[in-house]
Amino acid sequence: MPSVAYFRRQADICFRLALIASDEEVSNRLIIMAQEYTDRAEKLNEDNELDQTGSAQTGSFMSHRVAKFSP
């Protein structure tokens, strides 16, 4: 699965190409693509943060339970 950095690089490339495109239709499409890549990066970043938060909470919960029930 592509990383957040990958999607951000793709968005940057699309924005740069949009700036130099001589055809307005092409430029507009590249801007749309850049926004889509940016949205995907943000979504993936949010998902990664939720996964890390969930893992930290589960780990804390599990270590608490193990400590509580260990002889």
Order of alpha helices (4+ residues) and beta strands (2+ residues): alpha-alpha
